[in-house]
Amino acid sequence: MNNPEQLHEEKVFKDPVHRYIHVRDRLIWDLIGTREFQRLRRIRQLGTTYLTFHGAEHSRFSHSLGVYEIMRRIIANFHQISEWSEEERLLGLTTALLHDIGHGPFSHSFEKVFHLNHESFTEQMILGDTEVNAVLKKADASFPEKVADIIAKTSEYKHIVSLISSQIDADRMDYLLRDAYFTGVSYGQFDLERILRVMRFHDDQIVIKSTGMHAVEDYIMSRYQMYWQVYFHPVSRSAEVILRKILHRAKDLATNGYSFKVKADAFHSFFSGDVSLSEYIQLDESVILYYFQMWQFENDSILADLCQRFMNRRLFKYIEFNPMQVKEWHSLYEAFQDAGIDPEYYLILDSSSDLPYDFYRPGEEEERIPIQLLMPNGDLRELSRESDLVDAISGKKRTDHKLYFPMDLIEDLSSNGEAKQRILELLKRGGT
């Protein structure tokens, strides 16, 4: 490729996490200005977490800029100790910027209901008839395919892939710091400067100088704490449960010919399962929240109630519940039915699990590339072999199960005291 065009004057974004985000390449500046990238302003980074941590209003737009900035700094450091071509440099910056571009509104909850894959839409936005694709082609006709291959982890540029998607990458480092900042917690803090200084390029992979091991330990523990204290917070999960049930209810009603007061035009292709790229791009969180606001007044009592709960933060209560308690589950399900509370929408078992760090196990599904330490003699050692702290949590998957239900509806069963007492007893038994 030709030498990339530079802007006449460096552009900067003021950022609360990195202080400044610097842009000198015309390609990056033009990508930021595309409609597909600007759409990320209207998608929150943490979905429903703002209903638990009120500061968590930041967007995937700001996160994507942050990942780009970390990548820019990594590449600048690497330029001092190894040769990167202009194409490699630009590919690294571009993939960092675009890695999340295919995310939809309320990302993972939305994907589960409509069986979508944001990675597929990321690929379509990069390779399809989009403003992003047109900008990428200005750099080189083959540039969109190269960017898509890196994001899909099929690229020959293995070192760039590992900087975007590994157990210590630009993506994770930005979202931990950014999410900690906007939720107001201290769990996600770690020494980013130190980690960037001890990153090395070794045999087509990114490794960590052994003297930086403790900074990496701190990063891994920060990730562990953020997942259990923020990302899997039970109140946020309660909001996610209600969000999913709203979308399920609307889909079921539409499938059965229900006549909405406010027609669900923006959802038709999602209900039918035939979603075009243009329809996907047009749907963001502002559109979804508009429908939720309107559906509070629908004739369908379940849809109206769920929307009122979500919009006014009247969330479900929860208890710990072992999914192996099959008998208790069936008894609760029947008790809800007998009380006239639809268990399909008001009794939900939700599970969360995380693996904070894992080492390489060849042949396994979703092989995890380990973090390698570069020892003084030039050898590589997998992190958990050197760190007692990391070894203690390596390969240990923690799973948490909670049962969500509307306590207010149960308390309102004043005319059916027997049903109310039975449900409360079963909930008490299930939560022990």
N, C-alpha and C positions, 0 to 999 in steps of 0.2 A: 504494500500500500504506500501511497505518497505520504510525505510528512503532513500530519494533521494540522488543520488550520487553527491558529491561536486567536483568541479575542484580543482586540486592541488594548483592552484594560481588564485586569482581573476582576471577576465578579465575586462577591462574598455574601453569604447568608449568615446572619447573626444566629447563633445556636446556643441554647442553655447548657448543652452537654459538652460540646467540643469548642465552644466560644465562637469560632468562625469556621465556616465551610467554604473552601476556596475552589473556584472554577476558572480555569484558563483555556480549556479546550472548547472550540466552537461546537463540536459534536455533543459534548455533555450539556452545554447550555441549551442547545436546540432540543435535545431529548427532554430536558426538564420542562420545556415549553409545550410539549405535545399534549393533546387532549387526554390521551391514555394515562400519562404520568400525572397530569393535573387532577385527574379523577381520584387519585390516592389521597388528596386533601379531604375527601368526603367519606373516607373509610378509616375508622379508628384503629389504632394499632392493637388495642387490647379488648376489642369487642364490648362485652357487657360489664367489664371491670369498673367502668366509671360509676356504676351504681353501688359499688363498694368503696372504692377509693375515688373521691370526687375530683381529684386532679388528673385522673387518667383519661384526659380528653385528647391526647396527642394522636397524630394521624400516621398512616403508613407512608405518607409523603415525607414527613420529617424523619422517620426512621430510615427510609431509603437514602435520603441525603446523608444521614449519619454513617451508614454503611459505606457509601461512596467516599466520605471523608477519611474514614479509618483505612480503607483500601489505598487511597491517595498517599497517606502517610507511610503505609507499609511499603509501597512501591518506591517512594522517595528514599526510604532507608535502604532498601535492597539495591538501589542504583549505586549506592556507595560501596557495596561489597560484591556485586555480581552484575553481569550485563543483561539488561532486559531490552528487547527490541521495542520500537515505537508501537508496533502492532500489539505486542504483549501488554504494554503499559495501557493502551487504550482499551483493549479487551477486558483487562482487570477492572478498570474504572467503570466501563459500560455495564458489565455484568453485575457489579456491586450496586449500581444505580437501579438496574431493572429487575433485580432478582425477585422482587415481590409484586411486580406490576400486575400480575394476574389475579391477585386476591380480590374476593368479592366482599360485599357488605356483611358485617358480623361473621367474617371469614369461615371459621371451621364449623360453627353451628349451621350456617347457611348451606355449606357443602354437604353436610350429613343429611339434611332433609331432602335436597334435590339431587343427591348423588352426583355432585360435580367435583371437578378436580382443578384447583387453581393453577397447578403446574401446566395443565393442558392449555388453559387460557393464556398463561404467560407465553407459552410457545406460539400460540396463535397471534398474540399481539406483536410478537417480534417478527414472525414470518409472514403474517397475513397482510391484508390491504389496510394498513394503519399508518398514522402519522409517524409512529415509532419506526416502522419498517422503512419508510421513505427517508427518514433522517439517517438511519444506519447505512442504507445503500449509498448515501453520499460519500461515506468513508471508503467503502469498497463493496462491490456487488456481492461478495461472499461473506461480508461482515455479519449480516443477520443470522446466517446459519452457524457461524462460529460462536456468536454470543449464545444462541439457543443451545448449542452443544455443551457449552460450559455449564449453563444453568441445569441442563439435564444430566450432567456428570458423565457425558460420553465423549468429552473432548480429549484431544491429544495433549492439551495444556493442563496436565495434572496439577501443577503447582498453583494455577489460578483456580481450578476447581476446589482445591483444599482451602484456599483463602476465602471462598464463598460459602462452602458447605463442608464442615468437618466438626470435630469436637472442640476446636478452638478456632473460630473464624471471625471475619469482620461482622457478619450478620449477628452472631450471638453476642459479641462484645458490645455492639451498639445497643441491641435491645435490652440487655441487662442493665446497662448504665442509664439508658433513657427511661425505661419502665420504672426503675428505682427512683429516678428523679421525679417523675410525674405522679407516682403513687405516694411519694413522700416517705418511703421506707429507706432503711440503711442497708438492708440485706444484699442488694445487688452491686454494692461498691467493691471495686478491686482496682489494682494499680495498672491501668491501661498503658501508661507511659513505659512502665518497666517491661511489660509483655512485648510491646512493639520494639523495644530496644534489644530484646534477646531472641527475637524471631530470626531464623536463618533459612536460607534456601540450600537444600542438601539433596543431591541425587533425585531431582525432580519432585521433591516434596518439601513441605514446610516443617521445620523442626524448631525446638526450643533449646537454646543454650542451657546447659545444666545449672548454671549459676542463677537462672531465672525460675527454678523449680517452685520456690515458695510463692512467687507471684501467680503461678499457674494453679497451685493448690488453692489459693485465695479465690481465684476466678471460678474454680469448680465448686467450691463450697458456696459461693455467692449464687451460682446457678441453682444449686440444690435448694437453698433457702428461698429464692424467688419463686420457684415452682410451688413449694408447699405453703408459703405465706401469702403469695400474690396470685399466681396463675391458676392455682387450684383452690382458691379461697371458696368456701362453701356458699357464701352469699352470692358471689359472682356466678357460681354454677347454678344456683337457684334461678337467677335471671336468665341464664342460658337455657335451662330446662323450659321455662315459660316461653322464651323466644321460639324454640324449636316446636313447641306444642301449638303456638299461634300459626306458624307456617304449615304445620301438619293439618290443623283444623281448616285453614283456608283452602288448602289443596284438596282435602276430602270434600268440602262443601262444593267447590268448583267442579270436581269430578262428578258429583251427584246432581248437578244442575241447579244448585242454589242461586237465587237471584240476589246479588249484593246490592245494598243501597249505593255504595261507591264501588263501581265496577273495578275489578282487579286486573285492568288492562296490562299493567307493567309485569304481571306475574304469569300471563297466559302461557308463554313458551316454557316457563319453568315448571308449571303444572303439567304440561304435556310431555316434558322431557326432551324437547327439541329446541335447544337454545342456540341462537346465532351469536356470533361475536359482537355484533353491533348492539343486540339486545342486552347482552351481558354487560357491556361497557356502560350502557345507559342506566343500569340499576345500581344505585349506591345507597348509603344509609339514610340520606335525607329522604329519598323516595320511600323506603321501607317505613320509616318513622311517620311519614305522612299517612300511609295506609293504616298503620297501627292507631294513629290518632283518630282517624275516621271510623275505623272498625269498632271503636268503643261503643258505638251507637247502632251496631247491627242488630237485626232481629234474632240472630242466632245467639242464644244466651252464653254458650261456652266461648265462642270467639270474642264476644263483647267483654266477658269477664276477664279472659286472659289478657286482652289488650289493655283493659283498665289496670290490671295488676302491673303490667310491664311499664306503662307510661307513668304510673303514679307510685311506682316502687312498692307495691304491696306483694311482696314475694312469698314463696312457699317456705315453710319451716322444714327442718330436716332432723334426722337421727342417723346414727351409725347403723348400718344394716348389712349383715353377711348374706350375700346372694345364695349361699348354700342352704339357707333357711327356707327351703321350698315350701314346706307345710305352712309356715307363718305367712309367707308371701301370698299363697292361694287363699288363706283365711282372710287376710287383709283385703285382697281384691274383691272377694265375695261380700265382705262387710261394707265396703264402699258402694258396691252395686246395690245392696239391700237398702242403703241409706239414701240412694238417689244421687250419689256423687260419682260421676263417670270416671272410673279408674284409668281409662286410657289417657285422660288428660290431667288427672289430679292425683295420680299415684305413680311416681317415676323413680326408678332405681338408676342412679348415675354413678359411674366409676371413673376414677382418674388414676393414672400411673406414670411414673417417670423413672428413667435409668440415668442417674447423674453423670456416670462415666462408665465406659466399657472398653475392653481391650479387643484386639482383632481375633475373631474366630472364623477361620477360612471355611467357606461353604455355607455359612449360615445366611438366612434371609436377612437383608439389611445389614450387611457386614459393616462394622464400625471401624473406621481407620483410627488407630490409636494416636495419642500424642507422644511423639518421640523426643527424648532428651539427647542433645549432642554433648557427649562426654569430652573431657579435655584431651583424651587420646584419639578422638575422631570417631569412636564407636557410637552407635545409637542404642539407647536403652528405653524401653517402653515405660511410660511415666509411673505406673503402679508398681513397677519393680524397684523403683528408687524411693517412692514416697509412701510411707506407712499410712498417712492420712488418706491418700487416694486409694491405696490398696484396700482399706477398710470398707470403702463404698463401691468398689469396682464390681460391675456385673450384678449388683443388688437392685432389683426392681421393686420399688415400693408402690403398693396399690391401695387405694382408699375407696370405700363404697358408702354411699349415702342414699337414704330414701327421702324423697321430697313430697310434701303434701300440704294442702291449704288448711291450716289449723282453724282459721276463722270460719270456714264452712262446717267443720266438725263441731265447733263450739255453738254454731247456730242451729244445731239439730235439737232444739229445745222441745219440739213437738214429738220427737222420736228419741226419748231418753235412753231406751234400751240399745238402739243402734249406736248412739253416741258413746255409751259406756263400753260397748264391745270394741269399737274402733280404738278408743283410748287405751284399753287394756292390751289389745294386740300390738299397738305402737310401743307401749311400754315394754312388752315382752320382746319385741323385735329389736329394740334398742339396747338390750342388756347383753 
